[in-house]
């Protein structure tokens, strides 16, 4: 406590009278031994060495803050005492624009180190305090400090034990702060009351562009409250609401607000919110009406085939959404067939995530039949989709004709050697668009590895630059064959292929 008090006074008053630390040449307040190591008060050789190492590290960090533009000190565990020392270097620093203090054991006590510092510093644009248990008290202290700050534009407070009271303090700050445009509050303990506070801030704030409250406890009531704030806000562009248990009722309120509000939301993440086919109807209605949305995630809900059909039908009327994430939604071949039909006449969707859906061989066949000659899909993710060897055959056939696909994820589909051999055959006549292929977790052995290696050697025009084969069953012989193929391609064309085992 005494050390903390002394450090605090030094930081607040920026006292002169400093001595040089002999190890680094950096100035440290006279008479203060900087240490945060456990047992540093014990008169032992071990504690002395720990103290010396801690002091050396702090002075090194201090120097980095004073000289670097982007300062990353995540996970250094310097604690509250270390932060009091390091914060001083931010007072008049004109270089550091981004500072990452995440995962450093900082508590509400340490947040006081920023008082008087952030008011002065206008160069700092991004502050990351995620992974520090600052709690509601720390959030209140930081909010008081940031009310008049005119520098910070991005504030990251993920996993910081902030609850409703902390959310209220931050929301009150947002009503007055004129610079913060990105706020991250994911993985905290914010419930309905906190969401209501955030909604109130949205009604007054005209600066915030991106809001992250993933992994909290908003529930249906929180979604309804947030909807009211969104309805009266015109500046938000990104809403990240993953994992809040909104349910169908909460999503209904949220989609109703988004459908009629005057803003221009471009990114919407409502994954893992207990949405079923009933809730997907409200999402589909929003998809039909939005004129601004570019990226939509419904990841890990349970919309099933019925919901997939509703979304697919809505996409026929949408002209803006380019990325659709429907992974983990219990979609089978019927739902994928509806999506495939939509892609026939859709030239907007370029990224489609369908992983963790049991679409099986029939589902991938419906998709590949369309993608042979239609659509503009560039990234297709089909990991854990149970497509098997026969599914690999449909994919291989599609790759012979498709001219747009550049990234393909086929992880954990039970392809085995036969599936790998099938894909390898298509590589010999493949188009020049596929650059990244992921075949991890597919039980591929040496025969499959040899086939892929031969395919790489046989086609010098092959576009693949990244091949992931991690977590398969081939031995060092398969690895050697693939490594030799990679070297051969480089020798012949000076093209580098990254192969991951």
C-alpha positions in Angstrom: 0.0 0.0 0.0 2.9 2.4 0.8 4.6 1.7 -2.5 1.4 2.2 -4.3 0.8 5.6 -2.6 4.3 6.8 -3.4 4.0 5.7 -7.0 0.6 7.4 -7.2 2.0 10.7 -6.0 4.8 10.5 -8.5 2.5 9.9 -11.4 0.0 12.6 -10.3 2.6 15.3 -9.7 5.2 14.2 -12.3 7.9 15.1 -9.8 11.4 15.9 -11.0 14.5 14.6 -9.3 15.1 11.2 -11.0 18.0 8.9 -11.0 19.2 6.7 -13.8 18.6 3.0 -13.7 22.0 1.5 -14.5 20.7 -1.5 -16.4 18.7 0.4 -19.0 19.5 4.0 -18.8 15.8 4.9 -18.2 14.8 7.4 -15.5 13.0 6.1 -12.4 11.8 8.1 -9.4 14.6 8.5 -6.9 14.5 6.1 -4.0 11.8 3.7 -5.3 12.5 0.0 -5.8 10.2 -1.1 -8.6 9.1 -4.7 -7.9 5.9 -6.7 -8.2 7.4 -10.2 -7.7 5.9 -12.5 -5.1 8.0 -12.6 -1.9 10.0 -9.5 -2.9 10.1 -8.3 0.7 12.1 -11.4 1.9 15.8 -11.0 2.3 16.8 -13.9 0.2 18.9 -14.3 -2.9 15.9 -15.6 -4.8 13.7 -12.6 -3.9 16.5 -10.2 -4.8 16.9 -11.8 -8.2 13.1 -11.7 -8.8 13.0 -8.1 -7.8 15.9 -7.2 -10.1 14.3 -9.1 -13.0 10.9 -7.4 -12.4 12.6 -3.9 -12.2 14.4 -4.7 -15.4 11.2 -5.8 -17.2 9.3 -2.7 -16.0 12.0 -0.4 -17.3 12.0 -2.2 -20.6 8.2 -1.8 -20.8 8.5 1.9 -19.9 10.9 2.4 -22.7 8.6 0.7 -25.2 5.7 2.9 -24.3 7.8 6.0 -24.8 9.1 4.9 -28.2 6.8 2.5 -30.0 3.6 3.4 -31.9 1.9 0.1 -31.2 2.6 -1.2 -27.7 1.7 -4.8 -27.0 2.2 -5.9 -23.4 -0.5 -8.6 -23.1 0.0 -11.2 -20.4 3.0 -9.7 -18.7 1.4 -9.8 -15.3 2.8 -6.5 -14.0 -0.2 -5.9 -11.9 -1.5 -2.6 -10.3 1.9 -1.5 -9.1 3.5 -2.0 -12.5 0.7 -0.1 -14.1 1.2 2.9 -11.9 4.8 3.0 -13.0 4.1 2.5 -16.7 1.2 4.9 -16.9 3.5 7.8 -16.3 5.1 7.3 -19.7 1.7 7.8 -21.4 1.2 11.3 -19.9 3.0 13.2 -22.6 3.8 10.5 -25.1 3.1 11.4 -28.7 4.1 8.1 -30.3 2.0 5.3 -28.8 -1.4 5.2 -30.6 -2.3 1.6 -29.5 -1.6 0.1 -26.1 -2.5 -3.4 -25.1 -2.4 -4.1 -21.4 -4.7 -7.1 -21.5 -4.2 -10.0 -19.1 -1.9 -8.3 -16.6 -3.6 -8.8 -13.3 -4.9 -5.2 -13.1 -7.7 -4.5 -10.7 -9.9 -1.4 -10.0 -7.1 0.0 -7.9 -4.7 0.0 -10.9 -7.2 1.9 -13.1 -6.6 5.0 -10.9 -3.2 5.2 -12.5 -4.8 6.6 -15.7 -6.3 9.5 -13.8 -4.7 12.7 -15.0 -2.8 10.7 -17.7 -5.6 10.1 -20.2 -6.9 13.6 -19.8 -3.5 14.9 -21.0 -2.8 12.3 -23.7 -4.6 12.9 -27.0 -2.3 10.7 -29.1 -3.6 7.3 -27.7 -6.3 6.0 -30.0 -6.8 2.4 -28.7 -6.7 1.0 -25.2 -7.0 -2.7 -24.5 -7.7 -3.7 -20.9 -9.3 -7.0 -21.6 -8.7 -10.0 -19.3 -8.2 -7.8 -16.3 -10.6 -8.2 -13.3 -11.4 -4.5 -13.0 -15.0 -5.1 -12.2 -17.7 -2.5 -11.8 -15.5 -0.3 -9.6 -12.8 -0.2 -12.2 -15.4 0.5 -15.0 -16.7 3.4 -12.9 -13.2 4.9 -12.4 -12.3 4.5 -16.0 -15.5 6.0 -17.2 -15.0 9.1 -15.0 -11.5 9.5 -16.5 -12.7 9.1 -20.1 -15.7 11.5 -20.0 -13.5 14.4 -21.3 -10.9 12.3 -23.2 -10.6 13.3 -26.8 -8.1 10.8 -28.0 -9.3 7.2 -27.5 -11.4 5.9 -30.3 -11.3 2.1 -29.5 -11.9 0.8 -26.0 -11.6 -3.0 -25.3 -13.0 -4.3 -22.0 -13.7 -7.9 -22.8 -13.6 -10.4 -19.9 -13.2 -7.8 -17.2 -15.9 -8.9 -14.7 -18.1 -5.9 -15.6 -21.7 -6.2 -14.6 -24.8 -4.0 -14.7 -23.3 -1.3 -12.6 -20.2 -1.1 -14.6 -22.2 -1.1 -17.8 -24.3 1.8 -16.5 -21.2 3.8 -15.7 -19.8 3.2 -19.2 -23.1 4.1 -20.7 -23.3 7.4 -18.8 -19.8 8.2 -20.1 -20.8 7.5 -23.7 -23.5 10.1 -23.4 -20.8 12.7 -23.1 -17.7 11.2 -24.7 -17.3 12.4 -28.3 -14.5 10.2 -29.7 -15.0 6.5 -28.8 -16.3 4.7 -31.9 -15.6 1.1 -31.0 -16.6 -0.4 -27.6 -16.0 -4.1 -26.7 -17.7 -5.5 -23.6 -17.8 -9.1 -24.5 -17.7 -12.0 -22.0 -18.8 -10.1 -19.0 -21.8 -10.5 -16.7 -24.1 -7.8 -18.1 -27.8 -8.6 -17.8 -31.0 -6.9 -18.6 -30.4 -3.8 -16.6 -27.0 -3.2 -18.2 -28.5 -3.7 -21.7 -31.1 -1.1 -20.8 -28.4 1.4 -19.8 -26.5 0.8 -23.1 -29.7 1.4 -25.0 -30.1 4.7 -23.2 -26.6 5.7 -24.2 -27.4 4.8 -27.9 -30.2 7.3 -27.9 -27.9 10.1 -27.0 -24.5 9.0 -28.5 -23.9 9.9 -32.2 -20.3 8.7 -32.4 -20.3 4.9 -31.6 -19.9 2.8 -34.7 -19.1 -0.7 -33.4 -20.6 -2.4 -30.3 -19.5 -5.8 -29.0 -21.5 -7.4 -26.2 -21.0 -11.0 -27.1 -21.2 -13.6 -24.3 -23.3 -11.7 -21.8 -26.7 -12.3 -20.3 -29.1 -10.0 -22.1 -31.9 -12.5 -22.6 -35.1 -11.5 -24.3 -35.6 -8.5 -22.1 -32.1 -7.2 -22.8 -32.7 -7.6 -26.6 -36.0 -5.7 -26.4 -34.3 -2.9 -24.4 -31.4 -2.7 -26.9 -33.8 -2.6 -29.7 -35.3 0.6 -28.4 -31.8 2.2 -28.3 -31.0 1.0 -31.8 -34.3 2.4 -33.1 -33.2 5.9 -32.1 -29.6 5.6 -33.2 -28.3 6.4 -36.7 -24.5 6.0 -36.3 -24.1 2.3 -35.4 -22.6 0.2 -38.2 -21.6 -3.1 -36.4 -23.6 -5.0 -33.8 -21.9 -8.1 -32.2 -24.5 -9.8 -30.0 -23.3 -13.4 -30.1 -24.3 -15.7 -27.1 -26.8 -13.6 -25.2 -29.7 -16.1 -25.0 -32.1 -13.7 -26.8 -34.4 -16.5 -28.0 -37.1 -16.0 -30.6 -38.9 -13.3 -28.7 -35.7 -11.2 -28.2 -34.8 -11.6 -31.9 -38.3 -10.6 -33.0 -37.9 -7.3 -31.1 -34.4 -6.7 -32.4 -35.2 -7.5 -36.0 -38.3 -5.3 -35.9 -36.2 -2.3 -34.7 -33.5 -3.0 -37.3 -36.1 -3.3 -40.1 -37.4 0.3 -39.6 -34.5 2.2 -38.1 -32.8 4.9 -40.1 -29.2 3.8 -39.6 -27.0 1.7 -41.8 -26.0 -1.5 -40.0 -23.4 -3.4 -42.1 -22.4 -6.2 -39.7 -24.8 -8.2 -37.5 -23.8 -11.2 -35.3 -26.7 -12.9 -33.6 -25.1 -16.3 -33.3 -25.7 -18.7 -30.4 -28.9 -17.0 -29.2 -31.3 -20.0 -29.1 -32.9 -19.0 -32.4 -35.1 -21.6 -33.9 -37.0 -21.8 -37.2 -39.6 -19.5 -35.7 -37.1 -16.8 -34.9 -35.5 -17.2 -38.4 -38.8 -15.8 -39.9 -38.0 -12.4 -38.2 -34.4 -12.6 -39.4 -35.6 -13.3 -43.0 -38.0 -10.3 -42.9 -35.0 -8.1 -42.0 -32.9 -9.6 -44.7 -35.6 -8.6 -47.2 -35.7 -5.0 -46.1 -32.1 -4.1 -45.3 -30.3 -2.0 -47.8 -27.0 -1.8 -45.9 -26.2 -5.2 -44.3 -23.0 -6.9 -45.7 -22.2 -9.6 -43.1 -24.7 -11.8 -41.2 -24.0 -14.5 -38.7 -26.6 -16.9 -37.3 -23.8 -19.3 -36.2 -24.7 -22.1 -33.7 -28.5 -21.5 -33.4 -31.1 -24.1 -34.4 -32.9 -22.8 -37.4 -33.0 -26.2 -39.1 -34.1 -26.8 -42.7 -37.2 -24.7 -42.3 -35.2 -21.7 -41.2 -32.6 -22.2 -43.9 -35.3 -22.2 -46.5 -36.7 -18.9 -45.1 -33.2 -17.3 -45.1 -32.6 -18.6 -48.6 -35.8 -17.2 -49.9 -35.1 -13.8 -48.3 -31.6 -13.7 -49.9 -33.3 -13.7 -53.3 -34.6 -10.3 -52.5 -31.4 -8.9 -50.9 -28.7 -7.1 -53.0 -26.1 -6.3 -50.3 -25.2 -9.3 -48.1 -21.9 -10.8 -49.2 -21.1 -13.0 -46.1 -23.6 -15.5 -44.6 -22.7 -17.7 -41.6 -25.2 -20.6 -41.0 -22.8 -22.9 -39.3 -24.1 -25.3 -36.6 -27.8 -24.9 -37.3 -28.9 -28.5 -37.7 -29.4 -28.0 -41.5 -29.6 -31.1 -43.6 -29.6 -31.6 -47.4 -33.1 -30.1 -47.8 -32.0 -26.8 -46.3 -28.8 -26.7 -48.3 -30.7 -27.4 -51.5 -32.8 -24.3 -50.9 -29.6 -22.2 -50.3 -28.0 -23.7 -53.5 -31.1 -22.7 -55.6 -30.7 -19.1 -54.3 -27.1 -19.0 -55.3 -28.0 -19.7 -58.9 -29.0 -16.1 -59.5 -27.1 -14.5 -56.7 -23.9 -12.6 -57.6 -23.6 -10.9 -54.2 -22.9 -13.7 -51.7 -19.1 -14.5 -51.8 -18.6 -16.2 -48.4 -20.8 -19.1 -47.2 -20.2 -20.9 -43.9 -22.1 -24.2 -43.5 -19.8 -26.1 -41.1 -21.2 -28.2 -38.3 -24.4 -29.0 -40.3 -25.2 -32.7 -41.2 -25.7 -31.9 -44.8 -24.2 -35.2 -46.0 -23.3 -36.3 -49.5 -26.7 -35.3 -50.9 -26.4 -31.8 -49.5 -22.9 -31.2 -50.9 -24.1 -32.6 -54.3 -26.9 -30.0 -54.4 -24.5 -27.3 -53.6 -21.8 -28.4 -56.0 -24.2 -28.9 -58.9 -25.0 -25.2 -58.7 -21.4 -23.9 -58.0 -20.0 -25.7 -61.1 -21.2 -22.8 -63.3 -23.2 -20.4 -61.1 -22.8 -18.1 -58.2 -19.8 -16.0 -57.1 -18.8 -18.0 -54.0 -15.1 -17.4 -53.2 -15.0 -18.8 -49.6 -16.9 -22.0 -48.8 -16.7 -23.7 -45.4 -18.0 -27.3 -45.1 -16.1 -28.6 -42.1 -17.8 -31.3 -40.0 -20.6 -31.8 -42.6 -20.5 -35.6 -42.9 -19.9 -35.5 -46.6 -17.7 -38.6 -46.8 -15.9 -40.0 -49.8 -18.9 -39.7 -52.2 -19.2 -36.0 -51.1 -15.5 -35.5 -52.0 -16.3 -36.8 -55.5 -18.9 -34.1 -56.0 -16.5 -31.5 -54.7 -13.7 -32.7 -57.0 -16.1 -32.6 -60.0 -17.2 -29.1 -59.1 -13.6 -27.9 -58.9 -12.9 -28.9 -62.5 -15.4 -26.2 -63.7 -15.7 -23.6 -60.9 -13.8 -20.4 -61.6 -14.5 -18.3 -58.4 -13.8 -20.5 -55.4 -10.5 -19.5 -53.7 -10.9 -20.9 -50.1 -12.3 -24.3 -49.4 -12.7 -25.9 -45.9 -13.4 -29.6 -45.8 -12.2 -30.5 -42.3 -13.4 -33.5 -40.5 -15.5 -35.1 -43.2 -14.2 -38.6 -43.1 -12.6 -38.3 -46.5 -9.8 -40.8 -45.8 -7.3 -41.8 -48.6 -10.1 -42.4 -51.1 -11.4 -38.8 -50.7 -7.9 -37.3 -50.8 -7.1 -39.3 -54.0 -10.3 -38.1 -55.6 -9.5 -34.5 -54.9 -5.9 -35.0 -56.1 -7.2 -36.1 -59.5 -9.0 -32.9 -59.9 -5.9 -30.9 -59.0 -4.3 -32.1 -62.2 -6.8 -30.2 -64.3 -8.0 -27.7 -61.7 -8.8 -24.1 -62.5 -6.5 -21.4 -61.3 -8.7 -19.9 -58.6 -8.4 -22.2 -55.5 -5.6 -20.9 -53.3 -6.4 -22.4 -49.9 -7.6 -25.9 -49.1 -8.2 -27.3 -45.6 -8.2 -31.1 -45.2 -7.5 -31.4 -41.5 -9.0 -34.1 -39.3 -9.9 -36.4 -42.3 -8.1 -39.6 -41.4 -5.8 -39.3 -44.5 -2.9 -41.8 -44.5 0.2 -42.1 -46.6 -1.6 -43.2 -49.8 -3.7 -40.0 -49.7 -0.6 -37.9 -49.0 1.3 -39.5 -51.9 -1.6 -38.7 -54.3 -1.8 -35.1 -53.2 2.0 -34.8 -53.5 1.9 -36.2 -57.1 -0.9 -33.8 -58.0 1.2 -30.8 -56.8 4.1 -31.9 -58.9 2.0 -32.6 -62.0 0.3 -29.2 -62.3 2.7 -26.3 -62.2 -0.3 -23.9 -62.8 -2.0 -25.0 -59.7 -3.0 -22.0 -57.7 -3.0 -23.5 -54.2 -0.6 -21.7 -51.9 -1.9 -23.1 -48.6 -2.7 -26.8 -47.8 -3.7 -27.8 -44.3 -3.3 -31.5 -43.6 -3.0 -31.2 -39.8 -4.4 -34.0 -37.6 -4.4 -36.8 -40.2 -2.8 -40.2 -40.0 0.0 -40.3 -42.5 3.6 -41.1 -41.3 6.9 -39.4 -42.0 6.9 -41.0 -45.5 3.8 -39.0 -46.4 5.3 -35.9 -44.9 8.5 -36.4 -46.9 6.5 -36.9 -50.2 4.6 -33.7 -49.6 7.7 -31.7 -48.6 9.5 -32.9 -51.7 6.5 -31.9 -53.8 6.5 -28.4 -52.2 10.2 -28.0 -53.0 9.7 -29.2 -56.6 7.0 -26.6 -57.2 9.3 -23.9 -55.9 12.2 -25.1 -58.0 10.1 -25.2 -61.2 8.0 -22.0 -60.7 9.4 -20.2 -57.6 5.9 -20.4 -56.1 5.8 -21.2 -52.4 3.1 -23.6 -51.0 2.6 -23.6 -47.3 1.8 -27.2 -46.2 0.7 -27.8 -42.6 1.0 -31.3 -41.1 
